[in-house]
Amino acid sequence: MKTLYEATSVATGGRKGHVVSEDSPIDFNLSVPESMGGDGGSGANPEQLFGAAYAACFGGAIQAVAKSEGIEIDEDELSVTAIIGFCKGKSGFLLEATLDSYIPGVDLKTGEDLIEKAHEMCPFSKATRDNITVTLNLLLDE
């Protein structure tokens, strides 16, 4: 395996601490949501960060699949919304993810095919496969 890129980030203070990346585009405080016993402060939380990263990566995978199959999509209007749940089960804490993908201008069959193939390609999907429940949804124009 050839590494194409590495990113380094440091978190101090756990869930109510601070995160910073090596070149500082990420540099902010973290807060614990009230529903998890925290103060609900203005900082981000790990689930938001994971959701943002997963949504961006999955969108990139949709673009790559569409390009490889010669399907034109409006990349500026493509959107992926990631809903990340922090759950407690019999084996302790775990995550769940729902990815709502909006691919304007494609029909149902094409859209479903794109998101299924993107799910096979996306590194975040590969990392979560068989570890957490991931639900894929295609949002269509009304």
N, CA, C and O atoms as CSV, one atom per row, in Angstrom:
chain,resi,resn,atom,element,x,y,z
A,1,MET,N,N,0.850,-1.177,0.000
A,1,MET,CA,C,0.000,0.000,0.000
A,1,MET,C,C,0.894,1.238,0.000
A,1,MET,O,O,1.858,1.317,0.762
A,2,LYS,N,N,0.572,2.190,-0.849
A,2,LYS,CA,C,1.321,3.435,-0.950
A,2,LYS,C,C,0.518,4.562,-0.296
A,2,LYS,O,O,-0.619,4.819,-0.693
A,3,THR,N,N,1.091,5.226,0.688
A,3,THR,CA,C,0.427,6.350,1.354
A,3,THR,C,C,0.510,7.580,0.458
A,3,THR,O,O,1.600,8.010,0.081
A,4,LEU,N,N,-0.647,8.142,0.120
A,4,LEU,CA,C,-0.703,9.337,-0.723
A,4,LEU,C,C,-0.730,10.626,0.086
A,4,LEU,O,O,-0.297,11.676,-0.389
A,5,TYR,N,N,-1.239,10.541,1.308
A,5,TYR,CA,C,-1.381,11.738,2.145
A,5,TYR,C,C,-1.544,11.296,3.585
A,5,TYR,O,O,-2.162,10.267,3.857
A,6,GLU,N,N,-1.001,12.056,4.495
A,6,GLU,CA,C,-1.210,11.840,5.923
A,6,GLU,C,C,-1.608,13.157,6.560
A,6,GLU,O,O,-1.083,14.212,6.205
A,7,ALA,N,N,-2.529,13.092,7.494
A,7,ALA,CA,C,-2.936,14.270,8.255
A,7,ALA,C,C,-2.705,13.968,9.732
A,7,ALA,O,O,-2.976,12.862,10.198
A,8,THR,N,N,-2.211,14.946,10.450
A,8,THR,CA,C,-1.968,14.779,11.877
A,8,THR,C,C,-2.802,15.794,12.644
A,8,THR,O,O,-2.766,16.993,12.369
A,9,SER,N,N,-3.543,15.289,13.601
A,9,SER,CA,C,-4.348,16.135,14.478
A,9,SER,C,C,-4.116,15.692,15.912
A,9,SER,O,O,-3.863,14.517,16.180
A,10,VAL,N,N,-4.206,16.643,16.828
A,10,VAL,CA,C,-4.003,16.349,18.240
A,10,VAL,C,C,-5.227,16.823,19.014
A,10,VAL,O,O,-5.689,17.950,18.838
A,11,ALA,N,N,-5.745,15.947,19.871
A,11,ALA,CA,C,-6.838,16.308,20.772
A,11,ALA,C,C,-6.306,16.270,22.198
A,11,ALA,O,O,-5.691,15.288,22.615
A,12,THR,N,N,-6.542,17.329,22.929
A,12,THR,CA,C,-6.170,17.361,24.341
A,12,THR,C,C,-7.441,17.547,25.155
A,12,THR,O,O,-8.364,18.239,24.725
A,13,GLY,N,N,-7.488,16.936,26.317
A,13,GLY,CA,C,-8.626,17.138,27.213
A,13,GLY,C,C,-9.851,16.306,26.894
A,13,GLY,O,O,-10.923,16.571,27.438
A,14,GLY,N,N,-9.728,15.307,26.031
A,14,GLY,CA,C,-10.868,14.424,25.740
A,14,GLY,C,C,-12.019,15.149,25.075
A,14,GLY,O,O,-11.812,16.081,24.297
A,15,ARG,N,N,-13.236,14.719,25.383
A,15,ARG,CA,C,-14.444,15.240,24.723
A,15,ARG,C,C,-14.733,16.709,25.045
A,15,ARG,O,O,-15.483,17.356,24.314
A,16,LYS,N,N,-14.165,17.238,26.104
A,16,LYS,CA,C,-14.387,18.658,26.410
A,16,LYS,C,C,-13.079,19.423,26.383
A,16,LYS,O,O,-12.835,20.322,27.187
A,17,GLY,N,N,-12.244,19.033,25.425
A,17,GLY,CA,C,-10.932,19.644,25.298
A,17,GLY,C,C,-10.794,20.528,24.082
A,17,GLY,O,O,-11.621,21.404,23.830
A,18,HIS,N,N,-9.729,20.283,23.327
A,18,HIS,CA,C,-9.378,21.128,22.190
A,18,HIS,C,C,-8.748,20.242,21.116
A,18,HIS,O,O,-8.025,19.297,21.430
A,19,VAL,N,N,-9.026,20.551,19.849
A,19,VAL,CA,C,-8.395,19.835,18.740
A,19,VAL,C,C,-7.680,20.823,17.840
A,19,VAL,O,O,-8.123,21.955,17.643
A,20,VAL,N,N,-6.558,20.362,17.298
A,20,VAL,CA,C,-5.794,21.177,16.359
A,20,VAL,C,C,-5.131,20.232,15.363
A,20,VAL,O,O,-4.660,19.152,15.721
A,21,SER,N,N,-5.108,20.666,14.102
A,21,SER,CA,C,-4.399,19.892,13.087
A,21,SER,C,C,-3.022,20.498,12.883
A,21,SER,O,O,-2.760,21.637,13.268
A,22,GLU,N,N,-2.150,19.711,12.269
A,22,GLU,CA,C,-0.748,20.120,12.146
A,22,GLU,C,C,-0.562,21.454,11.442
A,22,GLU,O,O,0.351,22.208,11.779
A,23,ASP,N,N,-1.416,21.759,10.468
A,23,ASP,CA,C,-1.265,23.014,9.733
A,23,ASP,C,C,-2.374,24.010,10.072
A,23,ASP,O,O,-2.572,24.997,9.363
A,24,SER,N,N,-3.083,23.745,11.149
A,24,SER,CA,C,-4.042,24.640,11.804
A,24,SER,C,C,-5.335,25.011,11.093
A,24,SER,O,O,-5.967,25.976,11.522
A,25,PRO,N,N,-5.791,24.316,10.022
A,25,PRO,CA,C,-7.137,24.672,9.575
A,25,PRO,C,C,-8.176,24.221,10.595
A,25,PRO,O,O,-9.276,24.768,10.659
A,26,ILE,N,N,-7.816,23.225,11.384
A,26,ILE,CA,C,-8.669,22.792,12.491
A,26,ILE,C,C,-7.984,23.265,13.762
A,26,ILE,O,O,-6.845,22.893,14.045
A,27,ASP,N,N,-8.689,24.087,14.522
A,27,ASP,CA,C,-8.138,24.620,15.756
A,27,ASP,C,C,-9.297,25.167,16.569
A,27,ASP,O,O,-9.603,26.358,16.503
A,28,PHE,N,N,-9.946,24.291,17.342
A,28,PHE,CA,C,-11.109,24.745,18.094
A,28,PHE,C,C,-11.389,23.869,19.307
A,28,PHE,O,O,-10.836,22.780,19.465
A,29,ASN,N,N,-12.265,24.387,20.152
A,29,ASN,CA,C,-12.653,23.699,21.377
A,29,ASN,C,C,-13.717,22.656,21.097
A,29,ASN,O,O,-14.445,22.724,20.106
A,30,LEU,N,N,-13.785,21.692,21.999
A,30,LEU,CA,C,-14.802,20.649,21.955
A,30,LEU,C,C,-15.759,20.830,23.125
A,30,LEU,O,O,-15.388,21.353,24.175
A,31,SER,N,N,-16.988,20.391,22.926
A,31,SER,CA,C,-17.991,20.421,23.990
A,31,SER,C,C,-18.756,19.110,23.996
A,31,SER,O,O,-18.869,18.440,22.969
A,32,VAL,N,N,-19.273,18.755,25.146
A,32,VAL,CA,C,-20.091,17.559,25.286
A,32,VAL,C,C,-21.557,17.979,25.227
A,32,VAL,O,O,-21.968,18.867,25.973
A,33,PRO,N,N,-22.367,17.348,24.341
A,33,PRO,CA,C,-23.793,17.687,24.256
A,33,PRO,C,C,-24.508,17.428,25.592
A,33,PRO,O,O,-24.128,16.533,26.348
A,34,GLU,N,N,-25.526,18.210,25.861
A,34,GLU,CA,C,-26.296,18.042,27.090
A,34,GLU,C,C,-26.876,16.641,27.206
A,34,GLU,O,O,-26.920,16.080,28.301
A,35,SER,N,N,-27.327,16.063,26.084
A,35,SER,CA,C,-27.927,14.728,26.116
A,35,SER,C,C,-26.934,13.648,26.540
A,35,SER,O,O,-27.326,12.526,26.861
A,36,MET,N,N,-25.649,13.994,26.538
A,36,MET,CA,C,-24.606,13.065,26.971
A,36,MET,C,C,-24.031,13.483,28.322
A,36,MET,O,O,-22.978,12.997,28.733
A,37,GLY,N,N,-24.731,14.391,29.013
A,37,GLY,CA,C,-24.297,14.815,30.336
A,37,GLY,C,C,-23.358,16.006,30.347
A,37,GLY,O,O,-22.801,16.348,31.391
A,38,GLY,N,N,-23.176,16.641,29.200
A,38,GLY,CA,C,-22.269,17.777,29.118
A,38,GLY,C,C,-22.975,19.107,29.278
A,38,GLY,O,O,-24.166,19.166,29.586
A,39,ASP,N,N,-22.223,20.168,29.063
A,39,ASP,CA,C,-22.774,21.512,29.215
A,39,ASP,C,C,-23.393,22.027,27.914
A,39,ASP,O,O,-23.996,23.101,27.898
A,40,GLY,N,N,-23.248,21.270,26.826
A,40,GLY,CA,C,-23.832,21.717,25.554
A,40,GLY,C,C,-23.191,22.980,25.031
A,40,GLY,O,O,-23.844,23.767,24.346
A,41,GLY,N,N,-21.929,23.188,25.338
A,41,GLY,CA,C,-21.229,24.406,24.932
A,41,GLY,C,C,-21.148,24.580,23.429
A,41,GLY,O,O,-21.694,23.780,22.669
A,42,SER,N,N,-20.468,25.623,23.007
A,42,SER,CA,C,-20.415,26.003,21.601
A,42,SER,C,C,-19.374,25.237,20.791
A,42,SER,O,O,-19.282,25.423,19.577
A,43,GLY,N,N,-18.589,24.381,21.441
A,43,GLY,CA,C,-17.575,23.623,20.725
A,43,GLY,C,C,-18.172,22.478,19.929
A,43,GLY,O,O,-19.317,22.083,20.149
A,44,ALA,N,N,-17.392,21.952,19.008
A,44,ALA,CA,C,-17.802,20.796,18.216
A,44,ALA,C,C,-17.640,19.534,19.060
A,44,ALA,O,O,-17.096,19.575,20.163
A,45,ASN,N,N,-18.123,18.412,18.524
A,45,ASN,CA,C,-17.913,17.140,19.203
A,45,ASN,C,C,-17.434,16.099,18.191
A,45,ASN,O,O,-17.567,16.309,16.985
A,46,PRO,N,N,-16.886,14.993,18.658
A,46,PRO,CA,C,-16.335,13.996,17.745
A,46,PRO,C,C,-17.335,13.479,16.703
A,46,PRO,O,O,-16.947,13.185,15.573
A,47,GLU,N,N,-18.592,13.366,17.063
A,47,GLU,CA,C,-19.589,12.874,16.112
A,47,GLU,C,C,-19.796,13.867,14.975
A,47,GLU,O,O,-19.978,13.464,13.826
A,48,GLN,N,N,-19.769,15.156,15.284
A,48,GLN,CA,C,-19.880,16.171,14.238
A,48,GLN,C,C,-18.663,16.127,13.318
A,48,GLN,O,O,-18.800,16.228,12.099
A,49,LEU,N,N,-17.492,15.978,13.891
A,49,LEU,CA,C,-16.274,15.920,13.091
A,49,LEU,C,C,-16.268,14.682,12.200
A,49,LEU,O,O,-15.928,14.764,11.019
A,50,PHE,N,N,-16.642,13.545,12.759
A,50,PHE,CA,C,-16.702,12.311,11.982
A,50,PHE,C,C,-17.744,12.430,10.872
A,50,PHE,O,O,-17.495,12.015,9.740
A,51,GLY,N,N,-18.895,12.988,11.188
A,51,GLY,CA,C,-19.951,13.159,10.190
A,51,GLY,C,C,-19.516,14.063,9.048
A,51,GLY,O,O,-19.785,13.765,7.884
A,52,ALA,N,N,-18.854,15.153,9.367
A,52,ALA,CA,C,-18.381,16.076,8.330
A,52,ALA,C,C,-17.371,15.382,7.420
A,52,ALA,O,O,-17.431,15.519,6.198
A,53,ALA,N,N,-16.455,14.647,8.013
A,53,ALA,CA,C,-15.436,13.955,7.235
A,53,ALA,C,C,-16.052,12.845,6.388
A,53,ALA,O,O,-15.710,12.704,5.213
A,54,TYR,N,N,-16.947,12.064,6.965
A,54,TYR,CA,C,-17.580,10.968,6.235
A,54,TYR,C,C,-18.413,11.517,5.073
A,54,TYR,O,O,-18.354,10.982,3.966
A,55,ALA,N,N,-19.185,12.573,5.314
A,55,ALA,CA,C,-20.020,13.166,4.262
A,55,ALA,C,C,-19.168,13.664,3.101
A,55,ALA,O,O,-19.509,13.435,1.941
A,56,ALA,N,N,-18.064,14.341,3.402
A,56,ALA,CA,C,-17.190,14.865,2.348
A,56,ALA,C,C,-16.544,13.732,1.556
A,56,ALA,O,O,-16.487,13.782,0.327
A,57,CYS,N,N,-16.065,12.726,2.250
A,57,CYS,CA,C,-15.410,11.602,1.583
A,57,CYS,C,C,-16.414,10.830,0.732
A,57,CYS,O,O,-16.097,10.438,-0.391
A,58,PHE,N,N,-17.619,10.608,1.253
A,58,PHE,CA,C,-18.637,9.864,0.508
A,58,PHE,C,C,-19.061,10.640,-0.740
A,58,PHE,O,O,-19.275,10.050,-1.799
A,59,GLY,N,N,-19.182,11.952,-0.613
A,59,GLY,CA,C,-19.480,12.781,-1.781
A,59,GLY,C,C,-18.403,12.659,-2.848
A,59,GLY,O,O,-18.706,12.592,-4.039
A,60,GLY,N,N,-17.149,12.632,-2.422
A,60,GLY,CA,C,-16.047,12.441,-3.352
A,60,GLY,C,C,-16.108,11.083,-4.034
A,60,GLY,O,O,-15.775,10.961,-5.213
A,61,ALA,N,N,-16.532,10.067,-3.298
A,61,ALA,CA,C,-16.666,8.730,-3.878
A,61,ALA,C,C,-17.788,8.708,-4.920
A,61,ALA,O,O,-17.647,8.072,-5.965
A,62,ILE,N,N,-18.900,9.397,-4.642
A,62,ILE,CA,C,-19.979,9.490,-5.632
A,62,ILE,C,C,-19.458,10.143,-6.905
A,62,ILE,O,O,-19.722,9.665,-8.009
A,63,GLN,N,N,-18.712,11.241,-6.749
A,63,GLN,CA,C,-18.145,11.926,-7.911
A,63,GLN,C,C,-17.221,11.001,-8.700
A,63,GLN,O,O,-17.272,10.979,-9.930
A,64,ALA,N,N,-16.382,10.242,-8.006
A,64,ALA,CA,C,-15.439,9.350,-8.680
A,64,ALA,C,C,-16.162,8.240,-9.439
A,64,ALA,O,O,-15.788,7.909,-10.564
A,65,VAL,N,N,-17.189,7.672,-8.828
A,65,VAL,CA,C,-17.949,6.617,-9.504
A,65,VAL,C,C,-18.658,7.183,-10.731
A,65,VAL,O,O,-18.623,6.585,-11.806
A,66,ALA,N,N,-19.303,8.343,-10.564
A,66,ALA,CA,C,-20.005,8.955,-11.701
A,66,ALA,C,C,-19.032,9.219,-12.844
A,66,ALA,O,O,-19.339,8.938,-14.002
A,67,LYS,N,N,-17.875,9.753,-12.526
A,67,LYS,CA,C,-16.882,10.053,-13.561
A,67,LYS,C,C,-16.429,8.776,-14.266
A,67,LYS,O,O,-16.332,8.741,-15.493
A,68,SER,N,N,-16.153,7.729,-13.488
A,68,SER,CA,C,-15.658,6.482,-14.085
A,68,SER,C,C,-16.706,5.809,-14.971
A,68,SER,O,O,-16.369,5.035,-15.867
A,69,GLU,N,N,-17.980,6.111,-14.711
A,69,GLU,CA,C,-19.053,5.506,-15.497
A,69,GLU,C,C,-19.624,6.451,-16.546
A,69,GLU,O,O,-20.607,6.125,-17.211
A,70,GLY,N,N,-19.009,7.618,-16.693
A,70,GLY,CA,C,-19.446,8.570,-17.700
A,70,GLY,C,C,-20.806,9.189,-17.420
A,70,GLY,O,O,-21.521,9.587,-18.340
A,71,ILE,N,N,-21.159,9.267,-16.134
A,71,ILE,CA,C,-22.441,9.860,-15.734
A,71,ILE,C,C,-22.179,11.297,-15.308
A,71,ILE,O,O,-21.411,11.545,-14.378
A,72,GLU,N,N,-22.814,12.236,-15.984
A,72,GLU,CA,C,-22.637,13.642,-15.622
A,72,GLU,C,C,-23.555,13.997,-14.465
A,72,GLU,O,O,-24.764,13.769,-14.509
A,73,ILE,N,N,-22.953,14.559,-13.436
A,73,ILE,CA,C,-23.728,15.053,-12.296
A,73,ILE,C,C,-23.306,16.486,-12.028
A,73,ILE,O,O,-22.205,16.902,-12.391
A,74,ASP,N,N,-24.190,17.232,-11.390
A,74,ASP,CA,C,-23.874,18.606,-11.011
A,74,ASP,C,C,-23.113,18.555,-9.690
A,74,ASP,O,O,-23.715,18.490,-8.619
A,75,GLU,N,N,-21.786,18.584,-9.777
A,75,GLU,CA,C,-20.962,18.435,-8.584
A,75,GLU,C,C,-21.162,19.564,-7.579
A,75,GLU,O,O,-20.954,19.375,-6.380
A,76,ASP,N,N,-21.563,20.732,-8.060
A,76,ASP,CA,C,-21.792,21.848,-7.142
A,76,ASP,C,C,-23.072,21.661,-6.324
A,76,ASP,O,O,-23.191,22.203,-5.225
A,77,GLU,N,N,-24.019,20.903,-6.852
A,77,GLU,CA,C,-25.294,20.684,-6.162
A,77,GLU,C,C,-25.338,19.348,-5.419
A,77,GLU,O,O,-26.218,19.138,-4.585
A,78,LEU,N,N,-24.401,18.443,-5.711
A,78,LEU,CA,C,-24.317,17.167,-5.000
A,78,LEU,C,C,-24.153,17.446,-3.511
A,78,LEU,O,O,-23.345,18.290,-3.121
A,79,SER,N,N,-24.909,16.747,-2.687
A,79,SER,CA,C,-24.718,16.910,-1.245
A,79,SER,C,C,-24.907,15.581,-0.533
A,79,SER,O,O,-25.700,14.735,-0.947
A,80,VAL,N,N,-24.164,15.425,0.536
A,80,VAL,CA,C,-24.304,14.264,1.408
A,80,VAL,C,C,-24.453,14.793,2.831
A,80,VAL,O,O,-23.608,15.544,3.316
A,81,THR,N,N,-25.521,14.399,3.481
A,81,THR,CA,C,-25.753,14.749,4.875
A,81,THR,C,C,-25.485,13.506,5.712
A,81,THR,O,O,-26.115,12.468,5.505
A,82,ALA,N,N,-24.560,13.605,6.649
A,82,ALA,CA,C,-24.251,12.484,7.537
A,82,ALA,C,C,-24.887,12.740,8.896
A,82,ALA,O,O,-24.673,13.785,9.510
A,83,ILE,N,N,-25.659,11.785,9.348
A,83,ILE,CA,C,-26.268,11.837,10.680
A,83,ILE,C,C,-25.590,10.741,11.489
A,83,ILE,O,O,-25.757,9.554,11.210
A,84,ILE,N,N,-24.826,11.149,12.488
A,84,ILE,CA,C,-24.054,10.210,13.289
A,84,ILE,C,C,-24.695,10.086,14.665
A,84,ILE,O,O,-24.856,11.071,15.385
A,85,GLY,N,N,-25.053,8.872,15.009
A,85,GLY,CA,C,-25.648,8.611,16.324
A,85,GLY,C,C,-24.622,8.016,17.268
A,85,GLY,O,O,-23.855,7.130,16.890
A,86,PHE,N,N,-24.613,8.502,18.482
A,86,PHE,CA,C,-23.788,7.944,19.555
A,86,PHE,C,C,-24.732,7.087,20.379
A,86,PHE,O,O,-25.677,7.607,20.972
A,87,CYS,N,N,-24.498,5.802,20.425
A,87,CYS,CA,C,-25.458,4.859,21.000
A,87,CYS,C,C,-24.832,4.046,22.120
A,87,CYS,O,O,-23.611,3.918,22.215
A,88,LYS,N,N,-25.690,3.506,22.958
A,88,LYS,CA,C,-25.238,2.590,23.999
A,88,LYS,C,C,-25.955,1.270,23.776
A,88,LYS,O,O,-27.184,1.216,23.725
A,89,GLY,N,N,-25.178,0.215,23.644
A,89,GLY,CA,C,-25.722,-1.118,23.438
A,89,GLY,C,C,-25.224,-2.067,24.513
A,89,GLY,O,O,-24.611,-1.657,25.499
A,90,LYS,N,N,-25.502,-3.345,24.300
A,90,LYS,CA,C,-25.091,-4.368,25.264
A,90,LYS,C,C,-23.582,-4.420,25.434
A,90,LYS,O,O,-23.081,-4.729,26.515
A,91,SER,N,N,-22.855,-4.115,24.355
A,91,SER,CA,C,-21.392,-4.189,24.411
A,91,SER,C,C,-20.735,-2.835,24.685
A,91,SER,O,O,-19.524,-2.690,24.520
A,92,GLY,N,N,-21.518,-1.857,25.098
A,92,GLY,CA,C,-20.956,-0.542,25.398
A,92,GLY,C,C,-21.377,0.498,24.376
A,92,GLY,O,O,-22.426,0.371,23.743
A,93,PHE,N,N,-20.562,1.517,24.218
A,93,PHE,CA,C,-20.875,2.618,23.309
A,93,PHE,C,C,-20.483,2.268,21.879
A,93,PHE,O,O,-19.493,1.577,21.642
A,94,LEU,N,N,-21.273,2.755,20.938
A,94,LEU,CA,C,-20.989,2.554,19.527
A,94,LEU,C,C,-21.640,3.660,18.716
A,94,LEU,O,O,-22.449,4.436,19.225
A,95,LEU,N,N,-21.274,3.716,17.460
A,95,LEU,CA,C,-21.817,4.724,16.554
A,95,LEU,C,C,-22.752,4.081,15.541
A,95,LEU,O,O,-22.691,2.876,15.295
A,96,GLU,N,N,-23.609,4.894,14.964
A,96,GLU,CA,C,-24.391,4.514,13.799
A,96,GLU,C,C,-24.371,5.707,12.856
A,96,GLU,O,O,-24.225,6.851,13.286
A,97,ALA,N,N,-24.519,5.428,11.574
A,97,ALA,CA,C,-24.455,6.506,10.589
A,97,ALA,C,C,-25.573,6.357,9.570
A,97,ALA,O,O,-25.900,5.252,9.137
A,98,THR,N,N,-26.148,7.486,9.197
A,98,THR,CA,C,-27.091,7.562,8.088
A,98,THR,C,C,-26.522,8.581,7.121
A,98,THR,O,O,-26.171,9.695,7.512
A,99,LEU,N,N,-26.432,8.192,5.847
A,99,LEU,CA,C,-25.939,9.083,4.811
A,99,LEU,C,C,-27.072,9.370,3.840
A,99,LEU,O,O,-27.523,8.480,3.119
A,100,ASP,N,N,-27.526,10.611,3.823
A,100,ASP,CA,C,-28.569,11.066,2.897
A,100,ASP,C,C,-27.884,11.754,1.730
A,100,ASP,O,O,-27.325,12.840,1.885
A,101,SER,N,N,-27.927,11.124,0.559
A,101,SER,CA,C,-27.241,11.650,-0.624
A,101,SER,C,C,-28.233,12.272,-1.594
A,101,SER,O,O,-29.238,11.658,-1.951
A,102,TYR,N,N,-27.939,13.492,-2.014
A,102,TYR,CA,C,-28.741,14.186,-3.012
A,102,TYR,C,C,-27.883,14.352,-4.261
A,102,TYR,O,O,-26.862,15.039,-4.245
A,103,ILE,N,N,-28.319,13.708,-5.340
A,103,ILE,CA,C,-27.590,13.752,-6.611
A,103,ILE,C,C,-28.567,14.279,-7.656
A,103,ILE,O,O,-29.271,13.492,-8.288
A,104,PRO,N,N,-28.623,15.588,-7.848
A,104,PRO,CA,C,-29.628,16.141,-8.752
A,104,PRO,C,C,-29.446,15.664,-10.189
A,104,PRO,O,O,-28.330,15.489,-10.678
A,105,GLY,N,N,-30.588,15.461,-10.845
A,105,GLY,CA,C,-30.559,15.131,-12.262
A,105,GLY,C,C,-30.405,13.662,-12.588
A,105,GLY,O,O,-30.335,13.308,-13.765
A,106,VAL,N,N,-30.349,12.788,-11.586
A,106,VAL,CA,C,-30.278,11.359,-11.879
A,106,VAL,C,C,-31.591,10.692,-11.505
A,106,VAL,O,O,-32.303,11.150,-10.611
A,107,ASP,N,N,-31.899,9.609,-12.197
A,107,ASP,CA,C,-33.121,8.871,-11.862
A,107,ASP,C,C,-32.844,7.943,-10.680
A,107,ASP,O,O,-31.700,7.807,-10.245
A,108,LEU,N,N,-33.879,7.316,-10.170
A,108,LEU,CA,C,-33.788,6.479,-8.979
A,108,LEU,C,C,-32.763,5.359,-9.152
A,108,LEU,O,O,-31.902,5.173,-8.292
A,109,LYS,N,N,-32.844,4.624,-10.236
A,109,LYS,CA,C,-31.934,3.487,-10.452
A,109,LYS,C,C,-30.482,3.958,-10.535
A,109,LYS,O,O,-29.605,3.364,-9.908
A,110,THR,N,N,-30.222,5.007,-11.294
A,110,THR,CA,C,-28.861,5.527,-11.429
A,110,THR,C,C,-28.337,6.025,-10.088
A,110,THR,O,O,-27.197,5.742,-9.722
A,111,GLY,N,N,-29.164,6.763,-9.358
A,111,GLY,CA,C,-28.756,7.285,-8.056
A,111,GLY,C,C,-28.445,6.188,-7.064
A,111,GLY,O,O,-27.435,6.246,-6.363
A,112,GLU,N,N,-29.313,5.183,-7.000
A,112,GLU,CA,C,-29.072,4.075,-6.077
A,112,GLU,C,C,-27.794,3.330,-6.447
A,112,GLU,O,O,-27.023,2.946,-5.569
A,113,ASP,N,N,-27.567,3.126,-7.742
A,113,ASP,CA,C,-26.358,2.462,-8.203
A,113,ASP,C,C,-25.114,3.266,-7.813
A,113,ASP,O,O,-24.118,2.701,-7.362
A,114,LEU,N,N,-25.179,4.577,-7.990
A,114,LEU,CA,C,-24.041,5.437,-7.634
A,114,LEU,C,C,-23.719,5.347,-6.144
A,114,LEU,O,O,-22.552,5.210,-5.777
A,115,ILE,N,N,-24.729,5.421,-5.283
A,115,ILE,CA,C,-24.431,5.407,-3.847
A,115,ILE,C,C,-23.983,4.021,-3.372
A,115,ILE,O,O,-23.162,3.923,-2.460
A,116,GLU,N,N,-24.502,2.963,-3.968
A,116,GLU,CA,C,-24.034,1.615,-3.596
A,116,GLU,C,C,-22.568,1.432,-3.986
A,116,GLU,O,O,-21.776,0.898,-3.209
A,117,LYS,N,N,-22.214,1.872,-5.181
A,117,LYS,CA,C,-20.820,1.754,-5.629
A,117,LYS,C,C,-19.904,2.697,-4.842
A,117,LYS,O,O,-18.757,2.355,-4.556
A,118,ALA,N,N,-20.406,3.872,-4.497
A,118,ALA,CA,C,-19.625,4.799,-3.674
A,118,ALA,C,C,-19.364,4.193,-2.296
A,118,ALA,O,O,-18.285,4.366,-1.728
A,119,HIS,N,N,-20.342,3.494,-1.771
A,119,HIS,CA,C,-20.198,2.855,-0.456
A,119,HIS,C,C,-19.116,1.773,-0.488
A,119,HIS,O,O,-18.434,1.548,0.511
A,120,GLU,N,N,-18.961,1.115,-1.618
A,120,GLU,CA,C,-17.910,0.114,-1.770
A,120,GLU,C,C,-16.534,0.774,-1.890
A,120,GLU,O,O,-15.534,0.203,-1.454
A,121,MET,N,N,-16.477,1.974,-2.481
A,121,MET,CA,C,-15.224,2.660,-2.756
A,121,MET,C,C,-14.736,3.551,-1.613
A,121,MET,O,O,-13.533,3.633,-1.367
A,122,CYS,N,N,-15.645,4.211,-0.921
A,122,CYS,CA,C,-15.302,5.238,0.071
A,122,CYS,C,C,-14.462,4.662,1.220
A,122,CYS,O,O,-14.864,3.678,1.841
A,123,PRO,N,N,-13.307,5.263,1.507
A,123,PRO,CA,C,-12.470,4.783,2.612
A,123,PRO,C,C,-13.168,4.817,3.975
A,123,PRO,O,O,-12.910,3.959,4.819
A,124,PHE,N,N,-14.044,5.791,4.197
A,124,PHE,CA,C,-14.767,5.825,5.469
A,124,PHE,C,C,-15.766,4.682,5.543
A,124,PHE,O,O,-15.950,4.090,6.607
A,125,SER,N,N,-16.413,4.363,4.431
A,125,SER,CA,C,-17.328,3.221,4.405
A,125,SER,C,C,-16.566,1.927,4.644
A,125,SER,O,O,-17.040,1.041,5.355
A,126,LYS,N,N,-15.391,1.823,4.050
A,126,LYS,CA,C,-14.575,0.629,4.267
A,126,LYS,C,C,-14.175,0.516,5.734
A,126,LYS,O,O,-14.179,-0.581,6.292
A,127,ALA,N,N,-13.833,1.631,6.360
A,127,ALA,CA,C,-13.398,1.623,7.756
A,127,ALA,C,C,-14.539,1.252,8.706
A,127,ALA,O,O,-14.307,0.671,9.766
A,128,THR,N,N,-15.758,1.588,8.323
A,128,THR,CA,C,-16.903,1.311,9.200
A,128,THR,C,C,-17.585,-0.018,8.881
A,128,THR,O,O,-18.377,-0.513,9.683
A,129,ARG,N,N,-17.291,-0.591,7.733
A,129,ARG,CA,C,-17.980,-1.812,7.289
A,129,ARG,C,C,-17.863,-2.906,8.331
A,129,ARG,O,O,-16.775,-3.205,8.824
A,130,ASP,N,N,-19.002,-3.499,8.658
A,130,ASP,CA,C,-19.101,-4.585,9.648
A,130,ASP,C,C,-18.748,-4.129,11.062
A,130,ASP,O,O,-18.588,-4.959,11.958
A,131,ASN,N,N,-18.626,-2.825,11.267
A,131,ASN,CA,C,-18.342,-2.296,12.598
A,131,ASN,C,C,-19.505,-1.492,13.162
A,131,ASN,O,O,-19.807,-1.571,14.353
A,132,ILE,N,N,-20.156,-0.718,12.295
A,132,ILE,CA,C,-21.313,0.074,12.717
A,132,ILE,C,C,-22.401,-0.054,11.658
A,132,ILE,O,O,-22.134,-0.425,10.515
A,133,THR,N,N,-23.610,0.254,12.048
A,133,THR,CA,C,-24.717,0.262,11.098
A,133,THR,C,C,-24.636,1.543,10.267
A,133,THR,O,O,-24.588,2.643,10.819
A,134,VAL,N,N,-24.621,1.400,8.948
A,134,VAL,CA,C,-24.624,2.531,8.035
A,134,VAL,C,C,-25.846,2.395,7.131
A,134,VAL,O,O,-25.999,1.399,6.424
A,135,THR,N,N,-26.705,3.396,7.162
A,135,THR,CA,C,-27.905,3.407,6.334
A,135,THR,C,C,-27.692,4.408,5.202
A,135,THR,O,O,-27.313,5.554,5.442
A,136,LEU,N,N,-27.935,3.973,3.980
A,136,LEU,CA,C,-27.778,4.827,2.799
A,136,LEU,C,C,-29.144,5.228,2.281
A,136,LEU,O,O,-30.007,4.375,2.072
A,137,ASN,N,N,-29.348,6.521,2.072
A,137,ASN,CA,C,-30.595,7.038,1.509
A,137,ASN,C,C,-30.278,7.908,0.307
A,137,ASN,O,O,-29.298,8.653,0.297
A,138,LEU,N,N,-31.126,7.800,-0.707
A,138,LEU,CA,C,-31.044,8.671,-1.875
A,138,LEU,C,C,-32.194,9.653,-1.798
A,138,LEU,O,O,-33.354,9.246,-1.736
A,139,LEU,N,N,-31.890,10.936,-1.803
A,139,LEU,CA,C,-32.922,11.974,-1.789
A,139,LEU,C,C,-33.173,12.404,-3.225
A,139,LEU,O,O,-32.232,12.711,-3.956
A,140,LEU,N,N,-34.427,12.427,-3.629
A,140,LEU,CA,C,-34.788,12.769,-4.992
A,140,LEU,C,C,-35.491,14.118,-5.050
A,140,LEU,O,O,-36.067,14.579,-4.064
A,141,ASP,N,N,-35.431,14.748,-6.231
A,141,ASP,CA,C,-36.212,15.964,-6.444
A,141,ASP,C,C,-37.684,15.612,-6.342
A,141,ASP,O,O,-38.096,14.521,-6.734
A,142,GLU,N,N,-38.466,16.523,-5.823
A,142,GLU,CA,C,-39.903,16.279,-5.705
A,142,GLU,C,C,-40.623,16.483,-7.005
A,142,GLU,O,O,-41.841,16.316,-7.069
